[in-house]
Each structure stands twice: as structure tokens, then as C-alpha cells.
């Protein structure tokens, strides 16, 4: 993940009806914003129809469930109640037709609810004036995990930001660990180097809080904090390098066996994204 979203991501047998009831809407799926960028070998675009949306959902299932959790859902897709309302950026390899990367894009121009609100209280962020863009459910097929794929996704995101006149960018960044002591070390490092100003902090909702987190923080040594950077995944590191802030304590996601950090960009104050990906 940069930015992992997933309320109701499991399509268990009892939840299967949720998708089936939505199937008419899925067949009528249309993007809010049309993005199409062609490179020598690759296409960067927003999903235009049912078929392209399903391919993105299948890719997410392959990465988030089959690969990371060693599970297989009944319908073979990763789907939640936000998917029909959002745009979905996709990467296509023209050489073999494979859909190998995707990001879910949720703009406040079109939607007033965000996945991040399921884990965090976002009043300080949502009260800001200007268009906000939430990123989520980022994944790349294992055979394409390299700097090129990340650059392609960001090229599409920057085009979407430009089209929607986004002023703020945010989402849940996942770190794949359930070791609370390691989480505490990572948190101390992030608060030392990438903490948001207090007026823009968010709080973690009750069931996602880590128990006795302050005691864990007190127990972490200086050396462990300095080594914590090695545990931060490349995608989150790229956000931080481009000027992102961490907005408070992480949310403990038991379903996906990870922690999520609410990550925030003020695009007016940080032009590194625009410079790197030519918005």
C-alpha cells in the first residue's frame, strides 16, 4: 500500500448478496473523470466500464488476499461499498494486455464520504477549503513491482489531480506488521521526522486504537527508532520523500494484519509531486 482502503473488502458467502444486488450498477459503471495517457509499452487510464472495473477488483484480490493473506474469496474480487462511487486508475501492458496496477481515487468534487473515515476522525482535514483527493487500494502485480510502475501510477494521479483541481491529497498508508513494539519504533521515527502540525492532526477511532500504546512508546530505545526507517515500505517512503505528513497514531487493522497511517499532502506547500511527474 500507499494508500490501502478496504471497508467490507471480504465478499464472504453472507456478503455475496451485497455484490449481486449492486451488479446492475456495476454494469452501468462510468468514471467521473476520464484519464488516458499512452506510453511506448503502457497505458495509464481510468476504468471506463464494468469490464475494466472488474479487472481492477480481481487484481486487488490477487494481491491483497491471495498473495498477502493466502486466502481466496468466493467471487475472486476485492470489493467494498466505495468502489462504485470512485474512479479507478489502471495500468495496462500493451504487450500482453495485462492489467497490472491500480489505485482508487475518491474526489470531494463528487463524493462526501471517505474510506479513511472508517478508521480516523477527519474533522480537521475535511474542514479545510478546497478539493480533497483520497487515494486508496494501491497495488501492483508482483511481476511489475519496480520504480517504473510507481512512476506510471503517479503520472496518472497527477493528471487526475490537475483535472479535479485537487488542493489536498490523503489516504491510509499501510505497514505490514502486527508487532506492536515495532509499530511503536516506527511511530516514534515518523513523529520525529514527518509529524503534521497540531491543527491538522486526526484521531484513531476506538476499535482501531492500539492498547497501551504510550507505554510501548516509552519502552522504545533511541537505536530502535533510528533503525525503524528500514521497516517503512517503499511506497510510504516515496510519499514522505515528496513532502507528506503523518497525522497521528496508526490504526490497527486486524483484518489485513497491518497498521494504517493517515497520510496527508498539502499540494500548495509541496510541489515535489508536480515537479517529478509534470502536472
Secondary structure, DSSP 8 states (H G I E B T S, - for coil): --B---TT----GGGHHHHHHHHHHHHT---SS--EEE-SSEEEEE--SHHHHHHHHHHHIIIIIIITT----TTS----TTGGGSEEEEEEETTTTEEEEEEEEEETTT-S--GGGGTEE-HHHHTSSSEEEEEEEEEE-GGG-SHHHHHHHHHHHHHHHHHHTEEEEEEEEEE----HHHHHHHHHHHHHHSB--GGG--EE-GGGS-TTHHHHHHH--HHHHHHGGGGS-HHHHHHHHTT-EE-SS-EEETTTTEEEEEEEEETTT--HHHHHHT-
